[in-house]
Amino acid sequence: MPEASSLRARVLAVANQKGGVGKTTTAINLATAFAGRKGRVLLIDLDPQGNASTGFGIERRARETSSYHLIFGEAALEEAAIATAVEGLFFVPASEDLYGAELELAAGERREFRLKRAIAEGLKQYDKVLIDCPPSLNLLTLNALVAADRVLVPLQCEFYALEGLSQLLRTIERVRRALNPGLEFMGVVLTMYDRRNSLSELDAADVRGHFGEKVYETMIPRNVRLSEAPSFGKPALLYDEHCAGAQAYLRLAREMLERERMALS
């Protein structure tokens, strides 16, 4: 495990209730990009599908201690977090046990605070913590939003991109009012952008019209190498650092850090 820091990490939930928008790809490659800047980074896979775990090449039989065990107090964060092939990047995998977590959480007291309590002490070990949320607004996602300081929403450049997003924003606002007053909607990152398709540009302009400066300038393109990387168990930044998708995530990480610096100045 990395050495402890005197300050706790800020927690970023990567969330969208719609699947297939590049949510997990964004979580994996942002975490990798942040770690590449010599930071100590933790990524927690909270999606029962375990796509982020697959994206790091972690076989199912190697996920004996997972985010499920973390949430239910069966493992401490330092036991659940494992080192990855990326220096400075640690990872809590997901297991199929998470599929039953919804029912188990429903019967518990202060059920939305399980993850927050589980990671509270360990946050001093890291500079940044990211959570890959499930593609639905369930109790696991609520746990992520309660544990988080900020929410990043990956949004695909398509005609129906904005449909359903209002529901997520309402959920974020409810969580802020009732459970986590410090929660901040950090912004939107546009994914699967195709500059050859004029509709992509129109869709991007539509989203920017709705959210203004909350939309990051960096857009993640449709990219074959980016799509191939998970099948090789690697982030795109390890699979092909020079591909357009990997370079876009490096730019996005720089943009996010620059916005953080400006907000603090």
Buried (B, 14 or more C-beta within 10 A) or exposed (E): BBEEEEEBBBBBBBBBBBEEBBBBBBBBBBBBBBBBBEBBBBBBBBBBBBBBBBBBBBEEEEBEBBBBBBBBEBBBBEEBBBEBEBEBBBBBBBBEBBEEBBEBBEEEEEBBBBBBBBBEEBBEBBBBBBBBBBBBBBBBBBBBBBBBBBBBBBBBBBEEBBEEBEEBBEBBEEBBEEBBEEBBBBBBBBBBBBEEEEEBBEBBEBBBEBBEEEBBEBBBBBBEBBBBBBEEBBBBBBBBBEBBBBBBBBBBBEBBBEBEEEEEE
